[in-house]
Structure formats: C-alpha cells, structure tokens
C-alpha cells in the first residue's frame, strides 16, 4: 500500500468542527464535533494508528446541541471546549462550555468499535463560558503555551478573557474588549498569538483583522480591508512573531507582517470558492494548509516567507569543485513558493484542516458531509525539508 495514501473515516452526521488534541503528544488524535438537528450530537475521538494505517474511534455524547467550534486544552488531554447552538424560548442561541472526557473512555472500546457507538458515554460539563448579556459565542481560544487555566471566548462584539478556577469547574471573566463602531459588529474568528508571552490576540470581523494587547485589552493594529469579503480564519506563523495568515470569502489566502498592514506580504489564489481554514505547520512554517468549500484541501510550500527562506544551506566543504560554482548561484536565491499538493478526497465543503500535534507530517481535514480524511506530507518534500 502506498505510504502517502489517504485514510478516510465517515461520520453518520454532518460536521464542521475539528481540532487536534493538543495536550496529547504521543498519540495521533483528532476530535470532531457533529451537527445533527435530530439526534444527540457527538464528539468523535479519532486515533490514527500510523504503523497499520488504520483509524480507531471512540464516541462521546454532547447532548447540549450542535457543535460549531471545538478546541482542546493545551495542558490536559481530557479537557476541551465547544461552542454549540441550543434553542431557548424558541430562538437559537450560541453557547460555550468546557467539558471533561470521562476517565475511562479509552478502556475496552477499541476491541469492538461497533459496540461503543450503541452506548456511548457522555461528556462531563465543567463550566459554562456564557455571559448571555454579551451575545452569541463564536469560538473559544486556549492560551497556547498555558497551563489550561486561561481561555478567551469571542461572543458577538465582545472578547472575554476567562480564568478557569482549580479543577476548571468555575470560570470568571478577568477582562473584556469590545468592538466599537457602526452597525452590528461581530467577531467571526480569532487566534491567540503564541508570541510576546501570549499577550496578544488577533480577531476577524467582517473584512478586517484586529490585533489586541491582552494586558490592556486595547487594539494595537487593524488591517482594514484584509479580504474583499468576509474573513473566515487566521493563524500565526509559529516561528516568526509578526507573521499572520488569513483566508476568506474572496477565495484568497493572504500573509501579513502586522508591523506593516498596508499590503500583504504574499497572496495565494488557488481556491475557487470560500476559504474556511488556514493552518501553519507547527514545526516547519513553510508548510501551509488551506481548506475551502470548493471541496479541496491545498498544501502550499511558502518558503520565501518562512523562517528558513534559503532552505538548508550546504557547507562549501561538502561540495566537490564542479558543484561549487553552481552552489554559489543557488544558495543566495530564496527557494520558490509552490503548491505541493491538491487533495480532492472530499465531495463537500471542507470546513476545517488541522495538523497533528504528535506528528508534524500528518494532517486531517473535515468536510460537511462528515468525511474525515487523514493525509501525509508527500515523502519527497518531507525529506527535502529534513535533509
């Protein structure tokens, strides 16, 4: 079997929420949240067995409602957050909560994967992150390098910084920021920066991206017309502190240096419909994944704006005489940016793509019809980056 072949898993329900389990660095594990209107919703815990190329799954019940966003605690692999819709007084409200997986969810269900679906266990509610006076929750962001005690929720035009108490069963709002301006302003997504001692946040609303200083909850930069239409997602370069990627409904992916917000550093125009998700590889920041409702996932090699724009420079001593002149020409030139692969295993809008926390060469993508696909960075590129 081809080592680079994708592995596909189908959920019975529609789904758009996917995260890698960040607190788990030994197992290759992803969490998927379902969106069913008729049945109890579920969290699917997807374990990928790399050696045998198979998926093992466990299912936990999420009875609170259909899941629009899911995120895992960076510190505790049993803890996660969801944003979900529920009906209250005949209107739909979006809520956020922190949950714990039951301590024995792993025991015994791998032997007979089919049985576990018939009597799944239920997630344990730790605390609500709801402040209904401040609107509908869009997403929950965990402090990237944190101990799992600080989270941010974005609700309508408010960013709320929460402190989770011991055992995470209570959450208190420690500070807030509010989008000011005309009209019904709403955050659509956000990203907590892993740089600057985790003191900065980037948020998207409409066509703009704003940076916030979490110590003062004040705005530090604004990219006004980031995209021609709605900004869907953003991500920070893990190795270059001022670099940010964004994607949106204008089918474009843009890369920004937030010290100079007039022009993007680079723009990618490979997708033919809305781009829902953009993700930097955690270890090799030239690798960027984008997912779109054109049903495609694209892996790009953005070397020129990565932390290693000149690739792996060869020592002169390693070269024979004939190679030396040739090396003179190439080592000074930045490597070329390129699309590495376009993945077309999905037949529906691809709403999410995530890199594995345990294996930097492996990633998952999720389309609305409940199809989860696990793929690997092509081996040739992997060795070119490593060697």
Secondary structure as GFF3:
##gff-version 3
##sequence-region A 1 387
A	DSSP	beta_strand	7	10	.	.	.	ID=ss1
A	DSSP	beta_strand	15	20	.	.	.	ID=ss2
A	DSSP	beta_strand	28	34	.	.	.	ID=ss3
A	DSSP	beta_strand	41	49	.	.	.	ID=ss4
A	DSSP	beta_strand	54	62	.	.	.	ID=ss5
A	DSSP	beta_strand	66	72	.	.	.	ID=ss6
A	DSSP	beta_strand	79	88	.	.	.	ID=ss7
A	DSSP	beta_strand	91	100	.	.	.	ID=ss8
A	DSSP	alpha_helix	113	116	.	.	.	ID=ss9
A	DSSP	beta_strand	121	122	.	.	.	ID=ss10
A	DSSP	beta_strand	124	128	.	.	.	ID=ss11
A	DSSP	three_ten_helix	132	134	.	.	.	ID=ss12
A	DSSP	beta_strand	137	142	.	.	.	ID=ss13
A	DSSP	beta_strand	150	155	.	.	.	ID=ss14
A	DSSP	beta_strand	158	164	.	.	.	ID=ss15
A	DSSP	three_ten_helix	166	168	.	.	.	ID=ss16
A	DSSP	beta_strand	171	178	.	.	.	ID=ss17
A	DSSP	beta_strand	189	192	.	.	.	ID=ss18
A	DSSP	three_ten_helix	196	198	.	.	.	ID=ss19
A	DSSP	beta_strand	200	205	.	.	.	ID=ss20
A	DSSP	beta_strand	208	213	.	.	.	ID=ss21
A	DSSP	beta_strand	218	223	.	.	.	ID=ss22
A	DSSP	beta_strand	231	236	.	.	.	ID=ss23
A	DSSP	beta_strand	243	248	.	.	.	ID=ss24
A	DSSP	beta_strand	253	257	.	.	.	ID=ss25
A	DSSP	beta_strand	266	268	.	.	.	ID=ss26
A	DSSP	beta_strand	275	280	.	.	.	ID=ss27
A	DSSP	beta_strand	287	292	.	.	.	ID=ss28
A	DSSP	beta_strand	297	301	.	.	.	ID=ss29
A	DSSP	three_ten_helix	303	305	.	.	.	ID=ss30
A	DSSP	three_ten_helix	316	318	.	.	.	ID=ss31
A	DSSP	alpha_helix	321	331	.	.	.	ID=ss32
A	DSSP	beta_strand	338	343	.	.	.	ID=ss33
A	DSSP	beta_strand	350	355	.	.	.	ID=ss34
A	DSSP	beta_strand	362	367	.	.	.	ID=ss35
A	DSSP	beta_strand	371	376	.	.	.	ID=ss36
A	DSSP	alpha_helix	379	386	.	.	.	ID=ss37
###
